[in-house]
Amino acid sequence: MLARLSVQNLAVVENAVANFAAGLNVITGETGAGKSVLMGALRLLTGGRADRTAIRTGAQEATVSAVYELAQPQAVNVALEALDLPLCEDGILLLRRSVKADGTGKIRINDCPATAAALRKLAPFLTDIHGPDDNLTLLEPEFQLRLLTAYAGATEAQAAYAEKWQVLRQLQAELLELTGDPERREYELTRLRETLADIDAVDPTEEDGDALTERHAQAANAEAILADGNLLLNTLSDGDNAVAEQLVALHRPLRDLARLLPDAAEWSETLATLQEQLHELSRAISDRLSAIDADPAALEHLEARLGQIQRLRRRYGPTLEDVLLHRQAARAKLEAMADSETAIHDLTVAIAQAEAELRTAGEALRAKRAAAIPALSAAITAELRDLGFLQASFPILLEPTPEPTASGMDRVTFCFEPNPGERARPLAAIASSGEIARVMLAVKVILAQHDAIATLVFDEIDANIGGETGRKVGLKLRQLAREVQILCITHQPQAAVYGQHHLRVKKAVTDGHTQTFIETLSEADRATEIARMLGGEDFTPITRDHAVEMLHQAAAPQVDIFGN
């Protein structure tokens, strides 16, 4: 149970300590006294969002702490061990959280630094809070399905289903990663095939780069090249009075000169070398000119080839090397996609098997849920009648979902028929806030033996209901408190009298500052507080006598709703 809650500098509370006991703890006080601060403190200790605006005016830090005394701390210790936090000593769990004005804060669990996420992981074992907004969770299909599963004792069946659900999701993710969207995959295959066909139709090679450009340029200028080349050959060797003939004619004067000038003998060798070089040059020019094709058909072929290459470069380039690399990459990807067909087939078979196993697990889970519906519906109906809905019924519908979900293959709808003859409709469609609160209480009464929660907190569960119904709510809370510890904030004196431990939240103004105090009431003080709740601050002795009588009647033995 929650043994102690300490609050410092939170909202209007400067420094307050609330000591709780086993059973039903009722918390009362005037509107605006600060009862909601206790709820805020508990929400912080269950991992709720920290709001620095809630820090008391003039303070720099707000702090809340709690002491839990756990008779069976095993589940909490398992959670603590998973979080790498100290285990409970003698069943004692210590929680502490601070919020600073600069937005920072600290969390400690069993005096060890921790996080808000750690508090949230522990919360399901410690405190279940129900305020006006929390009651609305009863309208959520997911919440209703969890309630039915818990009542049916189908937690293990759901865990088995969830495990198979995760297996199926993993296989589907692997297949999606391998294949992507089927339409996208087919599009990609078509695109790759068309790309390869487009490039292979031209079949470019490295020769289609600069070499092709040069061949095209030569073919385009063949006539000019041949004209200039032939003129050059004629001048060098083939024409009349060509350079070659002039060099031959120079040998005679050189011989004559050598007889008169010995140095001229070497010049004859140089002249012979020049003749040889001129001969080689003429032969090279002639050979090259013979390779020039001035045929218009050859030029047309080269222009067509160059056009094809330029088109590929524009589409896959910009360079010829880019085109060749693009073809290589497309071919490799096509081969890889073809190789993946085997893996795709294996995954498809595995998915079919996983789907079959999931359906089997889902049907087993559905059977457990369906079998529990008549008993749960009858039990909640009985509790609702005790809470003032004398002719109410509570049908529960279980229907298959179009597709399996993470929580099963079913959806559940809690229906409510407040009066005979009315068609049962979903609870969300007809229930008022007061009705929802009572339905939630009825549900908690039924599920109390199934929940592992240590403490249930109800914030004005009896709001918007009349006096007699308030009495019935108080009686239900007292009986429910035999199973778990209950903390109940209430404005209903008819409910408050059933408390086994009574705390009053009181507001006072000291030196111009509003402060909130929490005090535990004695039996005499309880009578005074109940009288205030009945008649206001200026209650009469008759009102106080009525309060004493109400407390006396509430203390009488009651029928045990659990049959113990």
Buried (B, 14 or more C-beta within 10 A) or exposed (E): BBBBBBBBBBBBBBBBBBBBBBBBBBBBBBEEBBBBBBBBBBBBBBBBEBEBEBBBEEBEBBBBBBBBBBEEBEBBBEBBEEBEBBBBEEBEBBBBBBBBEEEEBEBBBBEBEBEBEBBEBBBBBBBBBBBBEBBBBBBEBEBBBBBBBBBBEBEEBBEBBBEBBEBBEEBBEBBEEBBEEEEEBEEBBEEBEEBBEBBEEBEBEEEBBEEBBEBBEBBEBBEEBBEEBBEBBEBBBBBEEBBBEEBEEBEEEBEEBBEEEEEBEEBBEEBEEBBEEBBEBBEEBBEEBEEBBBEEEBBEBBEEBBEBBBBBBEEBBEEBEEBBEBBEEBBEBBEEBEEBEEEBEEBEEBBEEBBEBBBEBBBBBBEBBBEBBEEBBEBBBBBBBBBBBEEBBBBBBBEEEEEBBEBBBBBBBBBBBBEEEEEBBBBBEBBEEBBBBBBBBBBBBBBBEBBEBBBBBBBBBBBBBEEEBBBBBBBBBBBBBBBBBBBBBBBBBBBBBBBBBBBBBBBEEEEEEBBBBBBBBEEEEBBBBBBBBBBEEEBEEEBBEBBBEBBEEBEEEEEEBEEE
